[in-house]
Structure formats: C-alpha cells, structure tokens
Amino acid sequence: MSLVENPILPGCHPDPSICRVGDAYYLVTSTFELFPGLPVFRSTDLAHWDVIGHVIDRPGLLDYEGIPSSGGLYAPTLRHHDGLFWLVCTLVDPTDDERGGHFIMRASDAAGPWSEPVWLDADGIDPSIFFDDDGTVWIHGTRLAREPRWHHQTEVWLRQYDVERQALVGPEHILWYGALLGGVWAEGPHLYTVDGTYYLLAAEGGTDFEHAVMVARSTEVTGPYEGCKNNPVLTHRHLGRGSHITGTGHADLVQAADGSWWAVLLGMRPYGGYHYPLGRETFLVPVVWEDGWPVFAPGVGRVTDAVEVPFATASTAAGERLVRPSDPRWTSLRGPADQYATPHGDGWSLRLSATTLAEASTPAFLGVRQAHRALDLAVTVQAALAAGEEAGLTIRQSENDHVRLAVLTSDIDEVVVRVIHRRAGADRVVGEVRPGTVAGEPLRLGVTVRDSEYVLWAAPVDQDPRTIATVDGRQLDSVAAGGFIGLLLGIYGTSNGVPSDTVVEFGPLEYAPL
C-alpha cells in the first residue's frame, strides 16, 4: 500500500473525468483557451499520470479565435464503450451565445487521433454521456432552468443519443434542479448504474468556495430522482476560507479492478489569504457504499493531503528540471504554436508575432502550468530586436492580467529589460534595468516564486541575477482577476502589431520546484 499525494494533478487541471479500461485509468480535464486542448492522462495506479495525447491536437477541429481567456473548452466527460473512447464537451464563447456548443468525439485509442467533432442540438454546459445496460445511449447536461424559482437555479436534462444518426432523439427529461432549496449551479452531472440503481452525481454551489458534491438515485434512468439525505456528500465550505483545500466538487466516479471505488474531483489550495494562483487542481478520494449511497472519504469526510491506495506503486523518479520541446506540459493559446515556434536543441526558436499577449488570438507564446508554490524559473534568451519589438518571460493569467519580463532594445542598441504588469487591461512599468549588454548578446531571465512573491530578474550569462521588480501573485489569480484558470509561466515574443522576421533563440526552460 502506498500513500498517494493530493492533488494527483497539481496546477490548472479542473473538472476531471475518468474511466477505466482493463488495468488502466484514463482522465481528461478542462483546458479553456489552451492549445492543444483536453489532455488525456493515463495511469495504472491512480497515483502516477502520464499525458499520452490531447483530444484537440490539430488545427481545424475547433475554432478558438477571438474567444477570451477562460472561455473555450469546459468540463469534458470521458467514457469507454464497445472498444471506443467517447468524449463530450462544450465550447464556450462568453461574448457570443450563438458560437460553440456541445460536441461529441470518438477514438479507438485514447492517445488519438480523435474523430472530427459532431455537434449536438442542446444548450447549456457540462455535457455527459451514459451507456445503459440495455444498449441505450443518453446525453445529459446542465443549463439555466427554463422556469427558475431563484437566480441561477439550473436543471439537469437528459435525452437519448442515436449513435447511427449521431443526433439527440426522443423526448427530453428533466432529472434534477439541485439538492438544496436555493442551491445554484447544479452542474457537472454524471450518471452511473450500481447494482441495478441509477445514480446522478452533480456539483452545486458554483465552482468556488461554496462548491459541493451532491448525489441522487432512481430506479429508472429518466427519474424521478431522490436526493441523498446526507447531501452534500462532500464539501469543504463548512471548513471556512482558512482551510488549506477549498472548493471541492465536480467529481467523477470510477471502480478499480480490485472492486474498490474512487472519485476524482477538483479543489483549490489557497495561500496568502483566499487566493489560489495554481488554479483548480485534480484530487483523489476513496468512496465506499453504505445503505445504497456513496460515502466520499469515509471516516474523514474531506479531501486529505494524501490517500492510501492499496495498488499504488512508489515513485522513484526525480522531477525533470528542464522543460524540453518534447515535454507534453507545453501549451500555446487557441492554436498550434508551430506557426511561430520551432524546437532548437533543448530550447526554442521563436519568430516574433504581430499579435500580443493582450489579444484573444494566438500570440508567439509557449507556457507551462505553475504547479508549485515555490519554484525557480529561468531561461536564456538571445535576440537582435528592432525598436518596438520585445521578447522574454511572462506570468500569464489572461489577456487583461499578466506580467511580462520584457527584453527590448534602446535606440543605441543597448538592451533594456523591463517588467510590465498588465492589470485589468492597463499596462504599467514596475521596474527596469540595463544589464550592460547589446542587442544579440545572450541574457539570462528568471522568476523566483515564493508563495505570493514573484521576483523577476535578469543578468548577463556570466553574472549574478539582478532583481528588477517583485510582483504580488495575489493580484494575478482568478480571485483577483476573474476567470477559471491558474497561472502559466512561459516565453513569448511580439513585434507589437507590425510584421517582423525577427527570430528569438530561447535556451531550455528551467523549472525547478522547491
């Protein structure tokens, strides 16, 4: 038996959905505007997870262009049936209700390739798919109630899915309005059958501090459903905002090969007050069945820092410090980065884009999720930048909220390194140094992260770091800036609106957690 550390997927990995095929487990999470989208993780012990591919891994599958940060891909559901993996998800554009919607994709191998998306005629968010024992396939999801009794009351709907016609058919059934009178956002619904009974699992309260897991059951898939008297069956909202894990919810169940039951769910780890720069992460809890109902984290009733998993193996691997181009942690925004980025040894050649980080498009940017409270990040950059061009490191929350450690060139070819904090859509220079190098000479850039303190520095490659500015991470997380994602740390380059042939050479990105 091994202790498995929580979260099992640190950093921005919200809305987990899981299934088991034989001795292997497969899991996907939301990715919003990040590309490639919907990473597929594989594990054999629920403890150690490898990215084996992405569902949205090539241009043309979905159109993200213009979708603002924290729009995009919401709450996927992953299932396996009859030799195929099935995924349903929602593409959301917060600025255009007519754009996007629910879609379904299939693959014989979870690593891909995945089919073209088939769009479903349904509204709302958080679709899920359920394969009944009689061969019937059902799609269900959440939307604002047609006749709400209170603000943000939602309803879980259900319709049959015709696999041959690839369409929803038959009458619609309303399964659930939430467990509590006045409860909001009954979302992330999943259906299961256990010993001949249908179970509906849903989140409630909104995906922040009030988040909770609710369950209901029925003898018929179409209902009526009775709520569990123990609802919420898992929440941390009663622990207060001082709890070191909050916002637990959006769970999915899986039965292990040994017959045991487990749930994956999202949660946040606040620090520095009620802030969570790491975003919403994926956690694991055991589940048992008592009196026909699931009991989450039995005997404890909350998500713990570690979970005993009888079949988990101990990890002996040391974390890799260098994030090489082949590393699946790399992400771009709304489209493939290869239109600007080319692997160069263990680093990248990055051609400047006219697009900036302040635009809802695909800038020349490559980042990784911040997954640790304390870390050292560093990279070597070499570029002969023209006036008006910039390149460097960034701490990104969104188009409107990010920090740039920007290398620029003065009118006498002297390098200037400037820290620019973009907050609520407005840029402000918070520090500047002239490291004594000229355009084209290599320069070291870095960020030292200690909880909420982000110290940005620069130096010639043979000199000690020189601090330029310190930024408060509590001004960058989604509590302060809005949205649903955690911070990304990465490299970027822009010519700020004008065409450019300039190419910036970045050495290996060093990500060293402490």
N, C-alpha and C positions, 0 to 999 in steps of 0.2 A: 504494500500500500504506500502511496506517495501523497505528499501534500502538494496540491496544485495552487499556485499563487493566483489571486484575483487582482486586477482583471486578467482574463486569459488573452484578451486582445487590447493592450493599452494604446492610448491615443484615440483619435477620432474614428471609432468603429461602432456607430449606433445601429439600432433596430436589427439585431441579429436574427437570422432564421436558419434553422438547422435540420438536417435529415441524416439518416444512417443507411448505408448500403453495405451489407455484409459486416466486415470488421472496421469499416472506415466511416468517418463522420465528415460531412460537408457543410459549410457555413458561408453565408453571404451577409453583407451589411450595406447600409445606405452610403452613397457617395456624393449626392447633391451635384455640384458643378464639376467635380473632379473627373479627370480622364486619365487612364481607362476607368470605366465605371463598373461597379459591383464586383469587387474582388471575390474570388472563390477560394476559400480556405479548406484544407484537408488535414485531418488528424486521425490517428488510430487510438488515442487515449484521452481525448478531451482536454489535454494539457498543452501539447505542442502542436502548433498550427503552421502550415506552410501555404503560401499563396501558390496555387497551381495554374491560375489563369484569371481572366476577367470576362464577364458576360458581355459588356460593351467594350470591345477591344479593337474596333476598326472604324474608320470614318464612314459616314453614311448610314449607320444603324439608327442613330438618333441625332436630332438637330438641337444642340445646346446653345447655339449662337444667340447672344443677347439676353440669355436667361441670367438674372442677377445671382450673386452669391447666396447660398442657402436655398436656392431653387434647384431644379434638376431632379435627380433620382431619389425618391422617397420609399422607404420601407419595403424592400423586396421580400418575397416568400419563395423558398426553395423546397422542392419536393422531388421524390423519385418514384416512378411508377412504370411498370411494364418495360423495364430496360431503358427508360428515358429519364433524364433530369428535366424538370419543369420549373420555370421561374415566371412569376408575375410581379409587376412593379408599376409605379406611377411616375410619369414625367410631369413635373410641375413648373409652370411659369407664373410666378406671383404677379406679374404685370399683365398677363393675358389669359383669361379664363378659357378661351377657345383653343389655346395651344396645349398640346400634350394629351395626357390622359393615361388610362390603364393599358398595359400591353402584356402579352404572354410570349415566351420564347422557350425553345426546347433544344436539348443536346444529348447525344448518346454518351458523351464524355464530359464530365463537369469542367474539365480543363478547356473545353471548347474544341472546335468552333461551335458557337451558338447560332440558331436559326435567325432569320430576319424577324423583327417584332410583328406580332399580329395584334392590331388594336381592338379593344373591346368597347362596346357601346354601353358605357356606365360612367357615372361621375363619382366624385369624392376622392379619397386617398386610401392607402394601405390595403390593397387587394391581397387576397389569399386564395389558394386552391386546395380542394379537398377531394380525394378519391374514395368513394364509398365502396363498401364490400360488395355491393350488387353491380358494380361497374359504372355507376353514375358518377359524373364529374361535376363538381359545384365550384362556382366562384363566389366569393363574398368579400365585402369591404365595408368601409366607413364613409359616411357623408353627414353633413348637417341635416338634422331632422326636417322632414317636409313640413310638419306642423309642430314646431318646438314649443315646449312648455316653459323653457327658460333659455337664456342666452347661451349659445354654444352647446346646446344639447345635440347629441349625434345619434344616429341609428346605424345598426349593422344590418346590411341587406344580403340576400342570398338569391342566386339564380343558377339554373343548370347550364353547363357548358357542353355544346355539341362538338366533339373532337373532330369529326369529319368535316363539318361545316365551318369549324373554327369561329364559332359565334355563340353568344348567350341566347338561350331559348327558354320558352316557357314562362310561367308567372314569376313575379318577384315576391319574396317573402322577407318580412322584417323580423329579425330574430331578437333584437336587443336594443334597449335605449340607455343602457348603463345600469350599474348595480345600485347606485345611491340616488335618492331624490335630490335634484340639483347638481348631480355629477356631470362633468363636462368631458368632451373628447374621449368617448369610449372608442378606442382606435386599436390598430394592430391586431385585428381578430384572427384567430386560428381555430379550426375545427379538428377534432380527433374522435376516434371511436376506441373505447376501452371496455372490454367485457360486455359488448352489446349496447353500451350507452354512449350518446353523443355529448361531447364536451366542447364548450365555446370558451376560449381564453381571450381576454381583451385587456388592454391598458385603460386607465381612466385618470382624469385629473389634469391632463396636459403633460407634455414631456419635459417637466422641470421639477421643482421641489415637491409638488403635490402628486407626482406620478405614482401609480399603484397598479397591481395586477389583480384582476377580477376573474372569476370563473362561474359558469352556469352549465346546466346539463339538461338533456331531454331524451326521451325515448324515440323521437323522430328527428331527422336532420332539419326539417323545416320548423321545428318547435311544436308547442311553446317551451321556452327555456326557463328553468327555475334557478335563481341565484343561490350561491352557496351562503349559508348563514355566517360563515367565517370571513366573508369579503370585507376588506381586501385581503387576499390570501398572502400577499407580500407587498410591503411598502416600507419606506423609511421616513415618511413625512411626519410620523409621530415622534421621531427622534430629534427633531429640530434642525435648524440650519447649521448647527455646530457639529453634526455628525460628519465623520470623515468620508462617508459614502452616502450620497443623496440621489434622489430622482430615479429610484429603481423602478423599472417597468418594461413594457414592450417585450414580454417573454415568449419563448417558443419551447415546446417540449420535445424530448427525444428519449426513446428507450434503448438502452445499451444492449449489447449482445448477451450480457450476463443476466438480463431481465430487470436491472435497476433503471430508475428513471432520473432524468436530469433536465434542468431548464437553463437556457442561456437568456440573458436579458441585458438591457442597458442600465448604466448608472453613471454618476459623476463623482469625482474626488475633489471637492473644493479645498482650497487653501488660500491664505491671505485674506480671510473673510469669505463671503459667499461668492467665490469666483472659481471657475474651472477652465483654465486655458487649454488643458488637454482634451477638452470636449467630452462627449458622451462615449463611454467605453463599454466593451462587452465583458460581462461577468458570468460566473457559473455557480449554480446552487443545486444540491440534491433535492429530489422530490420522492415522497412516498405516498401511498394511497391508504386512506382511512375512511371507513364508512361511505365508500363510493366517491370520495372527493380527494383531489391532490393537496398534499401538505408540502409547502415550499420551505426549504431549510428547516427540517423537523428538529425540534428541541432547541432551536436558536431563534428562528423567526426573522432572520435578517441575513443580508449578504455579508459574508465574513472575508477577511483578508486572505484566507487560504481554505481549501476544501480537500477533504480526504477522498481520493478517488482510488478504489481498490486496484484497478487495472492500469493506472498511470505509471509511466516509466520515469525514472530520474533523468534530469537533463545534465549533460556533461559539457555541452557546447558553450564556449565563451562567446560573447557578443562580438560581431564583426565591427570594427571601428570605422572602416572605410565603406562608404556607400557607393559602390561601383555602378556603372551604367546598366549592368545586367540585373541589378537589385530590383525586385518587384515592388519595393516601397516607393519608388519614384512616381510622382503624379504630375500631370500638367492640368490645364484648365480648359474644359469644353471641347477639346480636340487634341489630336496627337501632337506631341512635341517635336516629332521628327521633321516637321516643316521648318524648324529653326535649329534644332539640336542634333549633333552628330557625336557619337562616342569617340573619344580620343584618348587611347590608353585607359587609365582608370578614371579619367575625367571627361569633360565635355568641350566640344567646340560649339559655341552658341552665337548664331548670327542674330544681330540686333533686329528687333521688330519695331515697326512704327507704332504698334499697339502698346499701351502702357498697362501697368497693374491696376489702374483706376477705371479700366473699361471692362464691360461684361463680354469679353471676347476671348481669344486665345493668344495671350502675350508670349514672348520668349521667356518661359518660366519653367523650372523644374524644382519640385519640393518634396519633402518627406514630412509625415505627420510628427509633431512633437509628442513623444510618448513617455517622457520622464520629467520630473520636477526639477532635477539638477542635471546639467549636461554641459559639455563644451563642444561648440561647433566651429569649424574653421575650414577655409578653402584658400587656394592660391589663384589669383586672377592676373591675367596679362592681356592688355589691350591697348591699341593706339586709337583712342576715342577722339572723334571730332567734337567740335563745340556743339553743345546741346544734347549729346549722347551720354548715356550713363549705364553702368552695369555694376553688379555686386550681389550682396546678400539681402534677403528680405525675411521679415517675420510677418506672415500674412494671415489675416482673418477674413478680409473681404476686399472688394474694390474700394470701399469707403474707409476702411480701417486696416492699416498696415504700417510697418516701419521698413524703410529702405536704408541700408548701409551702402551708399552710392559712391562709386568711383567716377569722377569727372575730370576733364582736362581744362586748365585755365587757358587764357589767350596767349600765354608764353610757354605752352606745352608742359606746364607743371601739373602734377597730379594733385587733385583735391579730393578728399574723402569726406562726405557729408552724411549725417544722419538726419533723415526726413521722416517725421511722424505724421502720417495722414490719419486724421481723426474726424469722423463724421463728415467726410468728403472734403476736408480742407487740409492742405499741406502746411507743415511748419518745420523749419530747420531748427533742430535742437542741439546740434553740435557739428563742428568742422575742424579738420586738421589738414596740414600739408606735410605729408610724410617725408618729403625730400627726394621724391623720385620723379622721373619724367615719363611722359606717355610711352607705353610699350614695355616698360620695365615691370617685372613681376612684383606682386604685392600680396601680402597675407591679410585676409579679412577674417573676423571671427565674432562670435556671440557667446558670452559666458552666461548661462542661465542658472540662477539660484532661486528657486521658488518664483516669486513675482518680479525678481530683479533681473533684467536683461541688459547686460553690459556689452556694448558694441565697441570693437577695437579694430585697429589697423596697424600695419608695420611693414617696412621692407623685409624681405625674406630672411635676412641675416640679423635682424634686430628684435628687441623685446616689444611686445604689444603695447600700443599706446591707446588708452581709453579715450573715446570721442564723446560718448553720451551714455546715460543709463535711462532705460525706459521701463515704466511700470506695466507689467503684463496684465494687471487688473484693468487697464484701460483698453485691452485688446480682446478679451474673451467675449463670448456671446452674451454674457450677463450685461456687460457694459456696451457692447457694440450691436447687439441683436444677432439673430441668425441661429443656426443649428450646428455649426461645425467647430472643431478645435483648431489650434494654430498649426500652420505649415511653416517649415523652415526651409529656405531654398535659395537658388540662384536665379538671376534674371538679367535681361539686357534690353534696353529700349532706345530708339532714336527719337522718341517723343514726337511722333506724328509725321515725320518726314522719311522718305525712302533712304535706306542705307545698305552698304555692302560690308560694313564692319563686322568682323568676327572676333569674339572674345574667347580666349582659352581659359577654361577653369580646370584646375587640378582636381584630384579626388576630394570629395566632400568628406570631412572627418566628423563623425557624430559619435561622441564619447559620453555615454551616461555615467553618472557617479553613484 
